[in-house]
């Protein structure tokens, strides 16, 4: 967490989380996740770990 995010959390009780865009190679579902590593993300539709990052 950056210093700015920490300060926001302390002052306002909120934390901005970065969202990453992914697409499943199996069922082609598009989704977002707070997980940065594509190796740890599973598709919420079919459960596949065959995921790629969408730009």
C-alpha positions as CSV (number, residue, x, y, z in Angstrom):
1,X,0.0,0.0,0.0
2,X,1.4,3.4,-1.0
3,X,1.8,6.2,1.5
4,X,-1.1,8.1,-0.1
5,X,-3.4,5.1,0.1
6,X,-2.4,4.6,3.8
7,X,-3.1,8.2,4.6
8,X,-6.5,8.0,2.8
9,X,-7.3,4.9,4.8
10,X,-6.4,6.6,8.1
11,X,-8.2,9.9,7.3
12,X,-11.2,8.7,5.4
13,X,-11.5,5.0,6.2
14,X,-11.2,4.1,2.5
15,X,-8.6,2.4,0.4
16,X,-8.4,2.6,-3.3
17,X,-7.6,-0.8,-4.8
18,X,-6.2,-1.2,-8.2
19,X,-8.3,-3.4,-10.6
20,X,-6.8,-5.6,-13.2
21,X,-8.7,-6.7,-16.4
22,X,-8.6,-10.3,-17.4
23,X,-10.2,-12.6,-20.0
24,X,-10.6,-16.4,-19.7
25,X,-9.1,-18.4,-22.6
26,X,-11.7,-21.2,-22.0
27,X,-15.1,-19.5,-21.8
28,X,-14.0,-16.0,-22.9
29,X,-15.5,-14.3,-19.9
30,X,-14.1,-10.8,-19.2
31,X,-13.7,-9.8,-15.6
32,X,-11.7,-7.6,-13.2
33,X,-9.8,-8.6,-10.1
34,X,-7.6,-7.1,-7.4
35,X,-5.1,-9.9,-8.0
36,X,-2.1,-8.6,-10.0
37,X,-0.6,-12.0,-10.9
38,X,-2.4,-13.8,-13.7
39,X,-1.1,-17.1,-12.3
40,X,-3.3,-16.8,-9.2
41,X,-6.5,-15.7,-10.9
42,X,-9.3,-18.1,-11.6
43,X,-12.2,-17.4,-13.9
44,X,-15.3,-16.6,-11.9
45,X,-17.5,-18.2,-14.6
46,X,-15.9,-21.6,-15.2
47,X,-13.0,-21.7,-12.7
48,X,-10.3,-22.1,-15.2
49,X,-6.8,-20.7,-14.5
50,X,-6.1,-20.3,-18.2
51,X,-6.4,-16.5,-18.0
52,X,-4.8,-13.6,-19.9
53,X,-4.6,-10.0,-19.1
54,X,-6.7,-7.6,-21.1
55,X,-5.1,-4.2,-21.9
